[in-house]
Amino acid sequence: MSAEKFEFKTEVNQLLELVIHSLYSHREIFLRELISNASDALDKLRFESLKNKDLLGTDTDLRIKLFRDDKAGTLTITDNGIGMTREALINNLGTIAHSGTKDFVEKLKKAKDGPELIGQFGVGFYSAFMAADKVTVNSKTADGTACSWISAGQGNFELGESAKTTRGTEIILQLKKESREYLDEYTLRDLIKKYSDYVEYPIYMDIEREEVSKDADGKPIEKAKPEKKIIEEKLNSQKALWTRNKSEISAEEYNDFYKHIAHSYDKPLEIIHYSAEGVSEFRALLYIPEQAPFDLFTKESSLGLNLYIKRVFIMHDCKKLIPEYLRFLKGVADSNDLPLNVSREILQEDTQLEKIKKNITKKVLSTLKTLKEKDFEKYLKFYKEFGAVLKEGLHYDYENKEAIAELLLFPTSNTDKYRSLDNYVTDMPKDQKDIYYLSAETRGQALASPHLGALKAKNYEVLFLHDVIDEFVIPQLFEYKGKKLLPINSADLDLGDKKDTEHKTKEAAEKFGSLLNSLKTALSAQVQDVRFSARLTDSVCGLSADTGAISPQMQKMFKAMGQTVPEQKKILELNPGHPLIAKLSALTPERLSAYGSLLYNQAVLADGGKLDDPLEFIKQLNDLLLKATEA
């Protein structure tokens, strides 16, 4: 069969352009990625062979091997793994099957240091073009026909038959002139040690050595000329790091394994290495990254740990090992209690995995608590990266809700520095019964809220919620250590002076009853009610909501998700002590209608909302300014 030409998908072309030209100074990572792919192919074969032993045949020694050809300028990476069919070559090497690829490309364009992004999106293979002018892939499955894939990374690739006769994949790199250093024995040794020392399979390389002939007793023969011999040497240690004692492992080894398993260039923020015994026996080596991956909130985000059973790799991203709100974790879990021949379908239902998941979850939460107490600055760094994800646990993990709540941090009305709920409760005035919070996109918007006045007067601190998810999950917390969590813009908020405020508002309603009625009529389409409130101190007005109402921030989020948001009218509250109220009460209903619209619109802005007709608001405001300057 003659070779056929295919065009890369648009996203692949963009990636190749970026990889080849933007990440050139980090081209050594190509070897890490190709060896990682080879290891994955061996993992898949080993797993499938648990169900079908015929797949291995007589070739049972699973391995990876490097071949160097100085004369031809080629470096070849081979494995005897699962292999790829013609269709797999097209799907795996010609397409990136992720709907978020465009977002990834944009992120890669903006990244100051892109290599850590390479491995996170299944595009590690393309890093080969950082070092090679041409890449040839020959691959064969156990019972299939060998196929070849060839490309120079210029927008297309060729598919054809291959002369390969054994199972597995070989990748031949025609190295660029400036990449010939990767043919050097010691350069390759260093890179394998740096990136791939912990790969589960042996990585071999043929080494040329000079040896002097020896006699029958094994002694070197005098004056004999050294003979050149090819020796196959293993380059990696194959040490399962998680099976060793922590005292035996150096910080460098921990960091190197993290780079290998997370496809990352940076160091982990925190390392959790422990063994569980008793009802459920397993070992875990977990890492908390320093930085959140770009796809943390997308459906392409990877979730789960690498699962091993008795040191045999079973699957990547085992979703049953950690809850979704801990999806930032990287690492390995190795169980002794699961059968090696378990199928993936049964695995998903195994109760033993649920026990491991609970154990890991509690360990991670307790580790974060200790970090918060002993190294707050380090914890704060974690929280700024992953706090929004951690909060999801308030909704999904009722069992650990209190433990998660202890980890939450917030800026407040008193400080822009992050404070915990424990800090807040400890500093509460004696007469304060509840915990108060306010949702706002920015600190400036929160500080401008008309609802803050009454709480400031009582010296009550208010938590500021700036993450969109806060409004969804914080109300589900309901209370913390016996203290209710209440939004300060709630229409029925009681600050402990209900009788006094009711008396004041009743007096104001009797005094300015006609003003209330006129505004209710004028604003009937915008609000559900107009009333006086003794909670407003500096501002003339503000919007409050019934309990459970959706805030403007939540409405924006739902609309952005394409969801229909039901119309929710709020309550316009007036400050009876503001001098403008007496002035407004003297106006005719016609004039009051225009001023009422101004009152409502300024309340909307203070509430973080968006005006329906900003031009009309500006026109009304300018008219007032003109009259004021003419007076």
N, C-alpha and C positions, 0 to 999 in steps of 0.2 A: 504494500500500500504506500503510495507516494505521500509526502508530507503535506499537510493542510495548514493554511495560514489563518490566524484568528486575531481580531483586534481586542486589546484590553478594554475593559470598561473604563468610562471616563474617570471614575474615582481612582482606579489603579494608576492611570497615567499621571494624575495629579500627585499621587503618593510617590510614584517613582521619581518624579521631578524633585519633590521635596527631599526624599531620602538621599538621592544621589548628590544633590547640590547643597542642601541646607545642613545635613548632618555629617558632612565629610570628615570633620575632625574626630568623630567618634566611630570610624568605620570598623574598628576591631570588634564591635558588638555583633557583627555578622556571624562570627564563629559561634558565639554563645547561642544565637537564635537558631542556627542550622543544627547544632548539636541538640538543642532543646527539642526541635521538631523531630529529630531522629529518635530521641528518647521517648517522645510521645508515640511514635509509630511502633516502637518496641513494647510500650505499655499496652497499646491496643491489641497487639498480637498476643501478648501474654494473657490478657483478660479473656479474649475470645477463645484461646486455647484451653481455658478452664472448662469450657463447654464443648469444645471440639478439638481433641488432642491431635487429630489428623493434620491440623493447620501447621503444626511445627515440623512434621515429617521427621527426617533424620537431622535437620538443621536446628538443633535445640540450644546451641550455645549463642544466646542473644548478645549482640555486641555492636559497637560503633567503631569505625576505623577511618583513619586519615591517610591519604596517599599524596605524596609530593612528587612533582615532576619538574625539576629545575629547567631542563631543556625546553619543554613545552610551555612552561610558565603556568601550570595548572595545579590547583589544589582540589582534591576530591574527598568528599565526606560520604561514607557509606553506612548503611544499616541493613540488617536482615529482619526488619520489622514487617508490619502488615502489608506494606506496598500500596500502590494506587492504580486504579483502572484508568482508562482513557477519560471517562467522565469525571473521575475524581481529580485528575490533573487539570481539567478545564475549570471545574468548580473551585478547587483549592488554590490554584495558581493564576487563574485568569480573571477571577471575580472576587470581590469582597462582599459577602452576603450579609451586610449589616445596613439597616435603614439609617443609622446614625453616622455613616461614613463621612458625609460632608461635614458634619460637626467636628469629627475627628481631624479631618484635613485642615479645617480652620484653626483648630486648637494647635495643631502641629506647626502651622505657619507662624503663630504668635509665640510659641514656646521658646524661651531663651535656651533651654537645654532639653532637646527633644528625645534623646535615646530612651528615657524612662517611659515614654509613651508608646514606643515601637511595639513592645511585646504585649501591650494591653488590648490590642484590637485585632489580633490574629494576622498581623501583617509582617511578622518577623522575617519571613522568607525573603521579602523584597529588600531587606538590608544587604543581601548578597551583592546587589548592584552597586553598593558603595565601594566594594573592593574589586568587582569583576566587570569586564567589558561584555562578557557573554556568559550565560549560565545554561548548562545542559542538565536536564533531569531524566534519568532512566529509572523506570520503576516497574515492578512486577508483583502481583499478588500471588498467593500460594497456588491458585488454580486458574490464573488468568494469563493473558497475552502481555508480553512486555511492551511498554510504550515509551516514547521519548517526548520531552517538552524542551524546546530551545527558544531562547530569547536574548536579545541584546539590550532589552529595556527601553526600546525605542517606539513603543506604542503597539507592538504586535508580538505574537509568539507562534511557533510552528509545532504541530503535533504529527508524530509519525510512529513507525514501528521501531523497536529497539532490539539489539542483539543480546540484551541481558538475559541470562538463563536461570538465575537464582532469585529467590524471593527477597523482596526489600527494595530499597531506593538508594541510588547514588546521585550525588549532585557534583557536577564538574564545573569548577570556576576557572574561567580564563582570566587570570588576574591582570589588573591594570599595571602598567610599569611602576607606578608609585606604590603599588601594593605587593610588590614581590617580597617584601619583608615577611610575609605570611607563608613563605616557603622555608623560612629558617627554622631549624629544629627547636632551638631554645626559645624563640618567640612563641611558637605554638605551645611548647611546654608551659610557659608562663601564663598564656591565655587560658589554657585548660585548667590550670591550677586556680587561676583567678575566678573564672566563671563557672566551670563545670566539674569541679572536683567531687561534688556530691551527687552527680548523676548516678542513678542506680545501676547502670550497665557499664561494663568496662569499655574504655576508649583506648584503642590501640593505635600505634603508629610504627611504621617500618623505619628502623634506624640503621644507618650504615656504620659499622664499627671495624676497626683494624684489630686483628687477633694474631698472635704469634703461635705457630704450630707447637704442639706439645708431644712429648714422648709417651711411652706406654705407662709411665709412672705419673703422668700428668705434669711433668716439669717442662718449662719452655725449652725448645731446641735452640742451642746457641747459633748465632749468625743466621738464623732462619728469617726470611723476609716476612713481614706482617701480611696477612691476607685480609682482604676486605670481605666482610660478611654482613648480610642483612639480618637484623634481629628485630623481632616484634616486641615492643615494649608497651606496657600499660601506663597511661598517663594520669589517671585519676584514682583517688583513694577508695571511692564507692562507699564512704562511711555514711551510714544512716545517722545523722547528727542527733536526732531526737531519741535514739536508743542509748546514748552515752550520758554519763553523769555530768551535771552542769559544771562541777568543779574541774572537769577535764577539758572543757571547751573554752577557747579564747574568744575575746570580743571580735577579733578579725574573722574567726571561723563562723560565728553567728551572723555577722554582717555579710560575709560572702554567700552563705546559704540563702539569706534573704534576697540578695541580688539575683541569685539563680532562680528562686521560686517565684519571686514577684516581678521578674524581668525589669528590675529597677537599677538605677545608678546611684541612688541616694542611700542613706542609712535609715534603719527603722527607728521610730521614736521610742518604742518600748518592746521588750522581748518577754514572752511568757512561756516558760519551759517547765512542764511538770508531768508527773505520773499519777494516775488515779487507780486506786486499788479498792477491793471490796466487792460490792454488787456489780460494778462495771469496771473492768480493767482496761486501761488504754494509756497511751502516751500522747502528748500533744506538744508541738512547738509552734507557737503563735507569734505573729508580728503585728504591731500597730504601726502603719506607715507615718511618715512625717507630713506628707501632703496627700490631700484627697485626689483620687484619679478624676480625670475630666468627665468620665461617664458615670459618676456615682449616683446621679439621679435620672439616668436613662434606662430604658428597658434592656439595653445591651450590657449593663453593668454585671460583671461576674459576681456570683454569690456562692460562697462555700469554701471549704478547705479540701486539700488533696487527701483522699482517704486511702489508707493502707490497711491491709489485714495481715498480721504476722509478717510485716515488712514487704508484702507483695502489693504493688500498686493496683488499685481497683478503679478509681475514677478521679478526674479533676472536678473542682467546683461542686463537691457533694453538698447539695442544698439542705440536707437533713442534719447537718452537723452544727449549724449556727442559725440563729434567727436573722431575719432580713435586716433588722436595724443594727446588726453587727457586721454588715457585709463589707466593711472596710478592712476586716481582718484578713491576713495572709498566713498560710502555714499548712501544717500537716497534722493529721490525727491517725494514730495506728492502733487498731483494736485487736485484742486477743480473743474476743468473745464472739466474733462473727465467723461463720463458715467460709472457707476460701472459695468454694464453688457457688456461692450465692449469686443469683441473677440480679440484674439491676432493678427489675420490677419488684422482686421480693425485698430487695435492699431498701427501697423507698418506704416500705411498710414495716420494717423491722423495729420492734420496740426498743432494742438495745441501742439503736442510733438515737432514739429520743432521750434515753438516759445519758448518753454521751453529750448530746446537745445541751441538756439542762446543766450538766456538770461544767461544760465549757463556758456557758453563759454566766453562771455564778462566779466562776474563776475570773473571767474577764471583768465583770462588774466590780468584784472585790479588789482586783488589781488597779482599776481606775480610781476607786475610792482611796486606796492607799497612796496612789500617785497624787491625787488632789490634796491630801492631807500633808504629805511629806515634801512634795515638789510642785507647788502651785503654778509656778511659771511654766513648767513643762506640761502640766495638765491643761493650762490655759491654751497652750499651743495646740494640743490635741483638740480641745473643745471648739476652737475657732474653725478647725478643719472639719470636724465630724459631729459637732453638737447637734446640728439640725437632723442628722440621721439617727443619732442616739435617742432623740425625743420621740421618734416613731414608736419606740418601745412602750411609751405610756399608753398607746392605743392597742398595740398587738400583744403585749406581755403583761397581763394582769398580775401574775405571780410575782414578778420582779418590779412592779410599778414603784414601790417605795424605794427600792435600791437605786432605780434610775432617777427618781426625783432627787435623791441625795447628791446626784452628780450634776444637776442642772445649775447653770450660771446665768445671771442676768445683769445688764446695766440697770440703774435705777434713777429715780428722780433726784436722788442725793449725789450720785456719782456716775461717771461714764465707765468706771472700772467694774469688772464683773464680780458679782457677789452671789453666794449660794443661798438657798432657802434657809439653811441653818443660820447663816449670818443675819439674814433678814429677821427671822423669828427672835433671835437673841437680842437684837437691838430695838425691838418693838416697844413703844411706850406702854406703860402698865394698863392704860385704859383702852388700848387697841385690841380688838377681838379677832380680826380677820386679816388675811393677806390680800393686798390690792394690786391689780395690774392694769396696764393700758397697752393696747396694740397700736403700733404706728410704724410706718416704713422707716422713719429716721428719728434720731434723737431730737433734732430741732422741731419736728412735727409733734413729737410727744410733749415736749416742754411747752409748746404753744397751746396745748389742749385746755379748753375752758374748765374742764372737770378737775383739773389739778388743784385749783384754788382752795377748795374746802379742806382737802387733805393736807396741803401745805400748812394751812392755818392750825391744824391739829398736830403738826409735826409727824404725819404718817408718811412713811416711805412708799413709793409706788414702783413696782417692777415694770420695766419697759420691754415689750415683746416686739422684736424686729423681724424674726423669721416668719415667713408665711405659714409654716406648719404650726407655729405656736397657737394660733387661734383655733386650730383643729384639735390639738392634743392637750393643751393646758386645762381647758374646761373639764376634760376627762379625768384629770388628776383630782379634781373636786376639792380635796383638802390635803394639808400637809401637817402632820403631827398635831392633829386636832384643830387646826386653823383652816377655815374655808378660804378658797381662792376666789376672789370676786373682781369682775371688771368694773372700773370706776365710772364707765359711761352707761351703766345699767340704770334704767329709769326707776327701779325700786331699791336702789342702794341705800342701806341704812348705816350711818356712821356712828350710831349709838345715841343720836340726839333727835330721834324721830318725832317725839311729841313737840319739841321746840320748833323744828322745821315745819311741821304740819300747821302749827299755830301761825307762823310767819307767812307761809304761802296762802293760808286762808284769809288773813288780813289783806294781803296784796291782791287776791282775787276779788275781794269785796270792794277794794279801793279802785282797782283798774279793770273792773269786769268788762266794760265796754271795749277796752283795748284787746282783751283776750278774744272776745266774740268777733271783733272785726278781723283780727289776724287769722282766726280759725276759718273764717269765710274766705278770706283772700288766699290762704295757703292750703285750702282743702285738698287740692290735687297733689301737693308735695308732702304733707305731713299728716299723721293720724290724729295729732292733738297738739294744742299749744297750752302750756301751763307755766306757772311760776315755780322756781326752784330756789331754795335757800342754800343749795350747795355751790351755786355760782358766786364768786366773790369779785373778781376783777373784770371778767367778760360780761358783756350785755346779754349774750345768748349762747346756747350750745345745743347739740343734738344728743339725745339719749335713745337707747334701744330697749325693747322688751327683752327679757331673759331668753337666751337661745337664738336671738336674731343674728343674721349674717352681717359681718362688718364690711366696710368698703374694700378692705384688703382681700378678704375672702371672696367677695364678689368678683374682684379683678382676676383672682386665681381661677375661679370656676369659668369665667368667660374666656380666659386664655386657653382653657382646656376644651373649649367648644361646648360647654354645658349651659343649659338654660337656667338663668337665675331668676327666681320668683321676685316680683316687686315687693319690697318691704319698706313701708313708710315708717319714718322715725318720729319721735316726739320733739318738738321745738320747745326748749326750756328758756325762760326769761329770768333775768336777775332783777328782782323787784327793787333792790337797793341802788341800781345803776341810774345816774341822773338822766340818761336818755329815755328811760321808761316814762317818766313824768312828761317829758317833751312830746313823746309819741302819742300819749293818751289825749293830748290836746288837739291832735290833727283831725281833719275831716276823713271819713272813710275812704274817699277817692285818693287823697295824698298818702294815707296810711297803707294803701294797697301796694304802691311803688316801694315805700320804705320797708314794708314787710318782706318783699322779694329780696331786698338787700340784706336784711337780717338773716333770712334763710340761707342765702348763698354764702355769706361769711361763715355761718355755722357749718355748712357743708365743707368748706375749705379747711376750717379748723379741725374737722373730723377726719381729714385725710381723703375726702371724697373728690369727685370730679363734677364740675358744673355742667348742666345740660346745655346752657347757652352762655358761654363766657363773654361773648361780644356784647350781649345785652347787659350783663353785669358791669362790664367796663363802661358802657355808655351811661348807665345810671350813676356810676361812681363819678364819672367826669362831669355830669350835670350838677351833682352836689358840690364838686370842687369849684365849678364856675360860679354857682350861687354864693358860695362861701367867700370867694375872692372879690365878688362884686359888692358884697355887703359893706 
